[in-house]
């Protein structure tokens, strides 16, 4: 058996494993993105537009900020900056994954893997031993991305058919999703818990301060995120433990 044949077989095995591991993530995404579709409907998007947006931007916080900005008729630059800040954590995830890739991996594969990073997909990828096979990420992306996009479309369709009060009730589910994201780390780290409280207080205070209250929701979010994140990094720096473990190529 030639080296190319062995590599092709390994890639196929990794791809099929990715497809399998992405199924439970996709099922969860389908439920969560349904609530996101309600927000997209409020912003005036069609089911097809919602499908494309979710397929190209698999980020609940980023999409939600984008939909709020669209609903508020924000400028393109404001939407871009707000989405960039909301999705900034993926820059760190990409950096972490890049340390697990073979040095000879082409830029094409690196860009495609970076495009498919979400919190959950990062989690299952980084947990794999040895160097990362890009085909594993492709498989996991396929079985999770399409349910996410489909759920958004279904949410928009349901929002168009359901009564306004019921649509409003469904939109509350999205806030529940955010609580599910922030509560676990807050329970483990008192600093994070304190910063969350500060964020809530600062967000409310910003609506009362003369200059800030006249800004749009997206602009206030950008300002508060930069200020609070910068202060937290300066006041509470985190120590990174050295990891000298060697990785084996699968």
C-alpha positions in Angstrom: 0.0 0.0 0.0 1.5 3.3 -1.1 1.9 6.4 1.2 -0.7 8.3 -0.7 -3.2 5.4 -0.3 -2.5 5.3 3.5 -2.9 9.0 3.8 -6.2 8.9 1.9 -7.5 6.2 4.1 -6.5 8.1 7.2 -8.3 11.2 5.9 -11.4 9.3 5.2 -11.4 7.7 8.6 -10.9 11.1 10.2 -13.7 12.6 8.1 -16.2 9.9 9.1 -15.3 10.3 12.7 -15.8 14.0 12.4 -19.3 13.4 10.9 -20.2 11.2 13.8 -18.9 13.5 16.5 -20.7 16.5 15.0 -24.1 14.9 15.1 -24.9 15.6 18.8 -23.5 19.1 18.4 -25.7 19.7 15.3 -28.8 18.6 17.2 -28.1 21.1 19.9 -27.4 23.8 17.4 -30.8 23.1 15.7 -32.6 24.0 19.0 -30.5 27.0 19.8 -30.5 28.5 16.4 -34.4 28.3 16.3 -34.4 31.0 18.9 -31.8 32.9 17.0 -34.1 32.8 14.0 -36.7 34.7 16.0 -34.2 37.5 16.4 -33.4 37.4 12.7 -37.1 37.6 11.9 -37.4 40.7 14.1 -34.5 42.2 12.1 -36.5 41.6 8.9 -34.5 38.7 7.3 -36.1 36.1 5.1 -35.6 32.4 5.8 -33.1 32.1 3.0 -31.1 35.1 4.2 -31.1 33.7 7.7 -29.9 30.3 6.4 -27.0 32.0 4.5 -26.0 34.2 7.4 -25.9 31.3 9.9 -24.0 29.1 7.5 -21.3 31.8 6.9 -21.2 33.0 10.6 -21.6 30.1 13.0 -21.6 32.3 16.1 -24.6 32.8 18.3 -23.3 35.9 20.0 -21.9 37.4 16.8 -25.1 36.8 14.9 -27.3 38.1 17.7 -25.3 41.3 17.8 -25.5 41.5 14.0 -29.3 41.0 14.0 -29.7 43.7 16.7 -27.6 46.1 14.7 -29.6 45.4 11.6 -32.8 45.9 13.4 -31.5 49.3 14.7 -30.4 50.3 11.1 -26.8 50.5 12.2 -24.0 51.5 9.8 -22.1 48.7 8.0 -18.9 49.6 9.8 -20.6 49.4 13.2 -22.1 46.0 12.4 -18.6 44.8 11.3 -16.8 46.0 14.4 -19.5 44.8 16.8 -19.5 41.3 15.2 -15.7 41.3 15.2 -15.6 42.0 19.0 -18.3 39.5 19.7 -16.4 36.8 17.9 -12.9 37.8 19.1 -12.6 34.6 21.2 -12.3 32.6 17.9 -8.9 34.3 17.3 -7.6 32.7 20.4 -9.1 29.3 19.5 -7.5 29.5 16.0 -4.2 30.3 17.6 -4.5 27.3 19.9 -5.5 24.9 17.1 -2.6 26.2 14.9 -0.2 24.8 17.5 -1.7 21.3 16.9 -1.3 21.3 13.2 1.5 19.8 11.2 4.0 22.4 10.0 3.6 21.3 6.4 -0.2 21.8 6.4 -1.2 24.1 3.5 -2.7 27.5 4.0 -5.8 26.3 2.3 -6.5 23.7 5.0 -5.7 26.2 7.7 -8.1 28.8 6.4 -10.9 26.2 6.0 -10.4 24.9 9.5 -10.4 28.4 10.9 -13.7 29.1 9.2 -15.4 26.2 10.9 -14.4 27.0 14.5 -17.1 27.3 17.1 -16.9 26.7 20.9 -18.1 23.1 20.6 -16.2 22.2 17.5 -13.0 23.7 19.0 -13.6 21.5 22.1 -13.8 18.2 20.3 -10.9 19.1 17.9 -8.5 20.2 20.6 -9.3 17.0 22.6 -8.0 14.7 19.9 -4.5 13.3 20.4 -1.6 14.1 18.2 -1.7 16.4 15.2 -5.0 17.6 13.9 -6.3 16.1 10.7 -8.2 18.8 8.8 -10.7 16.3 7.4 -11.9 15.6 11.0 -12.8 19.2 11.3 -14.6 19.2 7.9 -16.7 16.2 8.9 -17.7 17.8 12.2 -18.5 21.1 10.5 -20.9 19.5 8.0 -23.1 17.7 10.5 -23.2 20.8 12.8 -23.3 23.8 10.4 -26.3 22.8 8.4 -28.6 22.1 11.4 -27.5 25.5 12.7 -28.5 27.2 9.5 -31.7 25.2 9.1 -32.7 26.1 12.7 -32.3 29.8 11.9 -34.5 29.5 8.9 -37.2 27.5 10.8 -37.1 30.2 13.5 -37.8 32.9 10.9 -40.6 30.9 9.4 -42.2 30.2 12.8 -41.8 33.9 13.6 -43.8 34.8 10.5 -46.6 32.4 11.4 -46.8 32.7 15.2 -48.6 35.5 17.1 -46.4 38.4 18.2 -46.7 37.5 21.9 -45.6 33.9 21.3 -42.6 35.2 19.2 -41.6 37.4 22.0 -41.8 34.5 24.4 -39.6 32.4 22.2 -37.0 35.1 22.0 -36.5 34.8 25.7 -34.9 31.4 25.0 -31.9 33.1 23.5 -31.2 34.9 26.8 -31.4 31.5 28.5 -28.6 30.3 26.1 -26.4 33.2 27.2 -27.0 32.4 30.8 -26.0 28.8 30.1 -22.7 30.2 28.7 -21.8 32.5 31.5 -23.0 30.7 34.6 -20.7 27.6 34.6 -17.4 29.6 34.4 -18.8 32.2 36.9 -19.4 29.3 39.4 -15.8 28.2 39.0 -14.1 31.6 39.1 -15.0 34.5 41.5 -13.2 37.0 39.3 -15.4 36.0 36.3 -18.5 36.2 38.4 -17.5 39.7 39.6 -16.8 40.8 36.1 -20.2 39.6 34.9 -21.9 41.7 37.6 -19.8 44.7 36.6 -20.8 44.2 32.9 -24.5 44.1 33.9 -24.1 47.3 36.0 -22.0 49.1 33.4 -24.5 48.2 30.6 -27.3 49.8 32.6 -25.2 52.8 33.6 -24.2 53.4 30.0 -27.9 54.1 29.2 -27.9 56.9 31.7 -24.6 58.7 31.0 -25.3 61.7 28.7 -22.8 61.0 25.9 -23.2 57.2 25.9 -26.9 57.0 26.1 -27.2 58.8 22.8 -25.1 56.1 21.1 -26.7 53.0 19.5 -26.8 49.7 21.4 -24.0 48.3 19.1 -21.7 51.3 19.8 -22.2 51.0 23.6 -21.5 47.3 23.4 -18.2 47.9 21.5 -17.1 50.6 24.0 -17.9 48.7 27.1 -16.4 45.5 25.8 -13.1 47.1 25.0 -12.9 49.1 28.3 -14.0 46.2 30.6 -11.9 43.6 28.9 -8.8 45.8 28.9 -9.2 46.6 32.6 -9.8 42.9 33.5 -6.6 41.9 31.6 -4.5 44.5 33.4 -6.0 44.0 36.9 -6.4 40.2 36.8 -3.8 38.7 34.4 -4.0 34.9 34.0 -1.0 32.7 34.3 -0.5 30.2 31.5 1.1 26.9 32.6 3.9 25.5 30.5 3.0 22.4 28.5 6.0 20.4 27.4 4.1 17.3 26.3 4.9 16.0 22.8 2.3 15.3 20.2 2.2 12.2 18.1 1.1 12.2 14.5 -1.8 9.8 14.2 
